[in-house]
Amino acid sequence: MKIIIDAMGGDNAPQEIVRGAVDAQSEFGVDIILVGREDEVKKCLADCGAEDNLHITVADAPDVIEMCDDPTSVVTTKKHCSMAVALRLLRDGAGDACISAGNTGALLSGATLIVKRIRGIRRAALAPALPNGGSGALLIDCGANAECTAELLLQFAYMGSFYSQSVLGCESPRVGLLNIGAENNKGTALSREVHALLTEAGASGRINFIGNIEPTAIMENGADVVVADGFSGNIFLKTLEGAAAFVMRSVKGVFYSGVKGKLAGALIASELKGLKTQLSVSEYGGTALLGISKPVIKAHGGSNARAIRSAIKQAIAFVQAGVTDEITRNIEFMKVKDEKNV
């Protein structure tokens, strides 16, 4: 297996990206293509003592997509940036999956326009795995599609279910629809329309739809897949991230407030470290772009070497699971008759 990595994407590129790639290659035994400014990438490899690693190659890309760039520049003014080159390599079969910690909008645009969507899938979706006290909940979508139709959300539910089952190991993923209440008649007209479609899909046995789910229930292991439009999903995700950061700061403040606090902190240091690990982006790797014809992973912009290593592990599982083939086989069940194209 060969994994293509945008070595110049993210806040800590290329040093941490290269370090993570070297660690993952040693641990998982995959081949890796690092895409970026050749001299810089090779220097980082040398710093890691991996300049002679035959399983890691470098593909030169003289330009870089910045976070402030227009997302479409990946296919217009910056066609030779590391992200664009990496995606073209994936499209052309040079590797099995692509990872980037760069501009999210650019990666989504590039994956859609260069690698292309699975035939019949209307929009790709961002699907991160969230800590929820259980095996994790897959949130789909979390920001790629602010405005959705019923068919889009139906497709998200199917794609999320397949990914959760094949990659995350949930035998029969519980699919919930993000809403303001658990009752069937709650939410907007769109929510009620989607609820009816998912109920029908559940009755046919194609997905395990459990109904509407409130945000509080998600964090109590109430669902394995949470379906949302990108606007609502992104608000939920960022609220969760902010709340987690606030709690960790508050807990830290308590244990640094005095002698008793410091003593108590020392006694439960390992437990606190475990909680921090559970909430860390370094452990979860990245966000899958579901609906693209080949596996693409968006790593967190602030990824360190450990996060890149985790993203590579995730990409390997993505490839091995055959999620794209599963989506393709079920595409006819994921369409809504007479719905206008968007």
C-alpha positions as CSV (number, residue, x, y, z in Angstrom):
1,M,0.0,0.0,0.0
2,K,1.2,3.5,-0.8
3,I,0.0,6.7,1.0
4,I,0.4,10.1,-0.6
5,I,1.0,13.0,1.9
6,D,0.9,16.7,1.4
7,A,4.1,17.6,3.2
8,M,3.6,21.3,3.1
9,G,0.1,21.5,4.5
10,G,-0.7,22.6,8.1
11,D,0.8,24.8,10.8
12,N,3.7,22.5,11.5
13,A,4.8,21.6,8.0
14,P,7.0,20.2,6.8
15,Q,8.9,19.1,9.9
16,E,6.1,17.4,11.8
17,I,4.5,16.0,8.7
18,V,7.7,14.3,7.7
19,R,8.4,13.0,11.2
20,G,4.9,11.5,11.4
21,A,5.4,9.9,8.0
22,V,8.7,8.4,9.0
23,D,7.2,7.0,12.3
24,A,4.2,5.6,10.4
25,Q,6.3,3.9,7.7
26,S,8.4,2.2,10.4
27,E,5.4,1.1,12.3
28,F,3.0,0.1,9.6
29,G,5.3,-0.9,6.8
30,V,3.6,1.2,4.0
31,D,5.2,3.0,1.2
32,I,4.9,6.8,1.4
33,I,5.1,9.7,-1.1
34,L,5.9,13.0,0.5
35,V,4.8,15.9,-1.8
36,G,6.3,19.3,-1.3
37,R,9.4,21.5,-1.9
38,E,12.0,18.8,-2.5
39,D,14.9,20.4,-0.8
40,E,12.9,21.2,2.4
41,V,11.3,17.8,2.6
42,K,14.7,16.0,2.0
43,K,16.3,18.1,4.7
44,C,13.5,17.0,7.1
45,L,14.1,13.4,6.1
46,A,17.8,13.7,6.8
47,D,17.0,15.3,10.2
48,C,14.9,12.2,11.0
49,G,17.7,9.9,9.8
50,A,15.5,8.6,7.0
51,E,17.1,10.1,3.9
52,D,18.0,6.6,2.7
53,N,14.6,5.0,3.4
54,L,13.6,3.2,0.2
55,H,10.0,3.2,1.2
56,I,9.7,7.0,1.3
57,T,10.0,9.0,-1.9
58,V,9.6,12.7,-2.5
59,A,7.5,14.3,-5.3
60,D,8.5,17.9,-5.9
61,A,5.9,20.7,-5.7
62,P,7.2,24.2,-5.7
63,D,4.1,26.0,-4.5
64,V,1.9,25.9,-1.3
65,I,-1.8,26.5,-0.6
66,E,-2.0,29.0,2.3
67,M,-4.9,29.0,4.8
68,C,-5.9,32.5,3.5
69,D,-6.0,31.3,-0.2
70,D,-9.3,30.9,-2.1
71,P,-10.2,27.2,-2.0
72,T,-10.6,27.1,-5.8
73,S,-6.9,28.2,-6.2
74,V,-5.9,24.5,-5.9
75,V,-7.3,24.0,-9.4
76,T,-6.8,27.5,-10.8
77,T,-3.8,29.7,-9.8
78,K,-1.9,27.2,-7.7
79,K,-2.0,24.0,-9.8
80,H,1.5,23.1,-8.8
81,C,1.0,23.4,-5.1
82,S,1.8,20.4,-2.9
83,M,-1.9,19.7,-2.3
84,A,-2.8,19.7,-6.0
85,V,0.1,17.5,-7.0
86,A,-0.8,15.0,-4.2
87,L,-4.4,14.8,-5.4
88,R,-3.3,14.3,-9.0
89,L,-1.0,11.5,-8.0
90,L,-4.0,9.9,-6.2
91,R,-6.2,10.4,-9.2
92,D,-3.6,8.8,-11.5
93,G,-3.1,5.7,-9.4
94,A,0.3,6.5,-7.9
95,G,-1.0,5.8,-4.4
96,D,-4.0,4.4,-2.6
97,A,-4.9,7.3,-0.3
98,C,-4.1,11.0,0.2
99,I,-3.6,13.0,3.4
100,S,-3.3,16.7,3.9
101,A,-3.3,19.0,6.9
102,G,-3.8,22.1,4.7
103,N,-6.6,24.4,3.8
104,T,-9.9,22.4,4.3
105,G,-11.8,24.2,1.6
106,A,-9.0,23.8,-0.9
107,L,-8.8,20.1,-0.1
108,L,-12.5,19.6,-0.5
109,S,-12.5,21.5,-3.8
110,G,-9.4,19.7,-5.1
111,A,-10.7,16.3,-4.1
112,T,-14.0,17.0,-5.8
113,L,-12.6,18.5,-9.0
114,I,-9.4,16.5,-9.4
115,V,-10.1,13.1,-7.9
116,K,-13.9,13.4,-8.5
117,R,-16.9,12.1,-6.5
118,I,-18.2,8.6,-6.6
119,R,-20.7,8.4,-9.5
120,G,-24.2,9.2,-8.1
121,I,-23.0,11.0,-5.0
122,R,-24.1,14.6,-5.1
123,R,-21.7,16.1,-2.5
124,A,-18.7,15.0,-0.6
125,A,-19.0,15.3,3.2
126,L,-16.5,15.8,6.1
127,A,-16.9,13.1,8.7
128,P,-14.8,13.3,11.9
129,A,-14.9,10.8,14.7
130,L,-15.9,12.4,18.0
131,P,-15.1,11.1,21.5
132,N,-18.4,10.1,23.2
133,G,-17.7,7.8,26.0
134,G,-17.9,4.7,23.7
135,S,-16.2,3.8,20.5
136,G,-16.7,7.3,19.1
137,A,-19.4,8.9,17.0
138,L,-19.0,9.8,13.4
139,L,-20.4,13.3,12.6
140,I,-21.4,13.7,9.0
141,D,-21.4,16.5,7.7
142,C,-19.3,19.0,9.8
143,G,-19.0,21.9,7.5
144,A,-18.6,21.0,3.8
145,N,-22.3,21.6,2.9
146,A,-23.9,24.5,4.8
147,E,-27.2,24.1,2.9
148,C,-28.5,20.6,2.2
149,T,-31.4,18.8,0.6
150,A,-33.1,15.7,1.9
151,E,-31.2,13.5,-0.6
152,L,-27.8,14.9,0.5
153,L,-28.6,14.0,4.1
154,L,-29.8,10.5,3.1
155,Q,-26.6,9.9,1.3
156,F,-24.6,11.2,4.3
157,A,-26.4,8.6,6.5
158,Y,-25.5,5.7,4.2
159,M,-21.9,6.8,3.7
160,G,-21.5,7.4,7.4
161,S,-23.0,4.0,8.3
162,F,-20.7,2.2,5.8
163,Y,-17.6,4.0,7.1
164,S,-18.5,3.4,10.8
165,Q,-19.1,-0.3,10.2
166,S,-16.0,-1.0,7.9
167,V,-13.4,1.4,9.4
168,L,-14.5,2.1,13.0
169,G,-15.6,-1.5,13.6
170,C,-19.3,-0.9,14.6
171,E,-21.2,-4.0,13.7
172,S,-24.5,-2.3,13.2
173,P,-24.0,1.5,13.5
174,R,-26.8,3.4,15.2
175,V,-27.6,6.3,12.9
176,G,-29.2,9.4,14.5
177,L,-30.4,12.6,12.9
178,L,-29.2,15.7,14.7
179,N,-32.2,17.7,16.0
180,I,-33.5,19.9,18.7
181,G,-35.6,17.0,20.2
182,A,-36.0,13.3,20.0
183,E,-39.6,13.4,18.9
184,N,-40.4,12.5,15.2
185,N,-42.1,15.8,14.5
186,K,-39.3,18.1,15.8
187,G,-37.2,20.4,13.7
188,T,-37.6,22.1,10.4
189,A,-39.5,20.8,7.3
190,L,-36.2,19.5,6.0
191,S,-35.6,17.6,9.2
192,R,-39.0,15.9,9.1
193,E,-38.5,15.0,5.4
194,V,-35.2,13.4,6.1
195,H,-36.6,11.6,9.1
196,A,-39.2,10.0,6.9
197,L,-36.5,8.9,4.4
198,L,-34.2,7.5,7.0
199,T,-37.2,5.7,8.7
200,E,-37.9,4.0,5.4
201,A,-34.2,3.1,4.9
202,G,-34.2,1.7,8.5
203,A,-37.4,-0.3,7.9
204,S,-35.8,-1.9,4.8
205,G,-32.8,-3.0,6.9
206,R,-30.3,-1.0,5.0
207,I,-29.3,1.2,7.9
208,N,-29.9,1.1,11.6
209,F,-31.8,4.4,12.0
210,I,-32.7,5.2,15.7
211,G,-34.5,8.5,15.0
212,N,-33.7,12.1,16.0
213,I,-30.9,12.7,18.5
214,E,-30.1,15.7,20.7
215,P,-26.6,17.0,21.1
216,T,-26.5,16.0,24.8
217,A,-27.3,12.4,23.9
218,I,-24.5,12.2,21.4
219,M,-22.0,12.7,24.2
220,E,-23.6,10.0,26.2
221,N,-22.9,7.4,23.5
222,G,-26.4,7.7,22.1
223,A,-25.4,7.1,18.4
224,D,-22.5,5.8,16.3
225,V,-23.3,8.0,13.3
226,V,-24.8,11.5,13.6
227,V,-26.3,13.0,10.4
228,A,-26.4,16.8,10.1
229,D,-26.3,19.5,7.5
230,G,-22.8,21.2,7.4
231,F,-24.0,24.3,9.2
232,S,-25.5,22.6,12.2
233,G,-22.8,20.0,12.3
234,N,-20.0,22.6,12.3
235,I,-21.6,24.6,15.1
236,F,-22.0,21.4,17.2
237,L,-18.4,20.4,16.5
238,K,-16.9,23.8,17.4
239,T,-19.0,24.1,20.5
240,L,-17.8,20.6,21.6
241,E,-14.2,21.6,20.9
242,G,-14.6,24.8,22.9
243,A,-16.3,23.1,25.8
244,A,-13.6,20.5,26.0
245,A,-10.9,23.1,26.0
246,F,-12.7,25.1,28.7
247,V,-13.1,22.0,30.9
248,M,-9.4,21.0,30.6
249,R,-8.3,24.6,31.4
250,S,-10.7,24.7,34.4
251,V,-9.5,21.3,35.7
252,K,-5.9,22.4,35.3
253,G,-6.7,25.6,37.2
254,V,-8.1,23.7,40.1
255,F,-5.0,21.5,40.5
256,Y,-2.6,24.5,40.3
257,S,-4.6,26.6,42.8
258,G,-2.7,25.7,45.9
259,V,-0.8,23.0,47.8
260,K,-3.9,20.7,48.2
261,G,-4.7,21.0,44.6
262,K,-1.2,20.2,43.5
263,L,-1.2,17.1,45.8
264,A,-4.5,16.0,44.4
265,G,-3.3,16.5,40.9
266,A,-0.2,14.4,41.5
267,L,-2.4,11.5,42.8
268,I,-4.6,11.5,39.6
269,A,-2.0,12.6,37.1
270,S,-2.4,9.4,35.0
271,E,-6.1,9.7,34.9
272,L,-5.9,13.3,33.8
273,K,-3.4,12.3,31.1
274,G,-5.9,9.7,29.9
275,L,-8.7,12.2,29.6
276,K,-6.4,14.6,27.7
277,T,-5.5,11.8,25.3
278,Q,-9.1,10.9,24.8
279,L,-9.9,14.5,23.7
280,S,-6.7,15.0,21.7
281,V,-6.8,15.4,17.9
282,S,-3.4,13.6,17.8
283,E,-5.2,10.3,18.7
284,Y,-8.0,10.6,16.1
285,G,-5.8,11.5,13.2
286,G,-8.1,13.2,10.8
287,T,-11.4,13.7,9.1
288,A,-12.5,11.4,6.2
289,L,-13.9,13.0,3.1
290,L,-16.7,10.6,2.2
291,G,-18.1,10.5,-1.3
292,I,-14.8,11.0,-3.1
293,S,-13.9,8.2,-5.5
294,K,-10.6,7.4,-3.6
295,P,-9.7,7.8,0.1
296,V,-8.8,11.3,1.2
297,I,-8.1,12.3,4.8
298,K,-8.1,15.9,6.1
299,A,-5.6,16.0,9.0
300,H,-6.0,18.7,11.6
301,G,-4.3,22.0,10.7
302,G,-2.3,21.9,13.9
303,S,-1.2,18.3,13.5
304,N,2.0,17.1,15.1
305,A,3.9,14.0,14.2
306,R,1.7,11.8,16.3
307,A,-1.4,13.1,14.6
308,I,0.0,12.5,11.2
309,R,0.9,9.0,12.2
310,S,-2.7,8.5,13.4
311,A,-4.0,9.9,10.1
312,I,-1.8,7.4,8.1
313,K,-3.2,4.6,10.3
314,Q,-6.7,5.8,9.5
315,A,-6.0,6.0,5.8
316,I,-4.7,2.4,5.8
317,A,-7.9,1.3,7.4
318,F,-10.0,3.4,4.9
319,V,-8.3,1.7,2.0
320,Q,-8.5,-1.8,3.4
321,A,-12.2,-1.4,4.3
322,G,-13.4,-0.9,0.7
323,V,-15.9,1.8,1.7
324,T,-15.9,3.4,-1.8
325,D,-17.0,0.0,-3.3
326,E,-19.7,-0.4,-0.7
327,I,-21.1,3.1,-1.4
328,T,-21.0,2.4,-5.2
329,R,-22.9,-0.9,-4.7
330,N,-25.7,0.8,-2.8
331,I,-26.0,4.1,-4.8
332,E,-29.5,3.3,-6.1
333,F,-30.9,3.2,-2.5
334,M,-29.3,6.7,-1.9
335,K,-31.4,8.6,-4.4
336,V,-34.6,10.6,-4.0
337,K,-36.9,10.7,-7.0
338,D,-37.8,14.1,-8.5
339,E,-35.4,16.1,-6.2
340,K,-33.9,19.0,-8.0
341,N,-30.1,19.1,-8.5
342,V,-28.2,21.4,-6.2
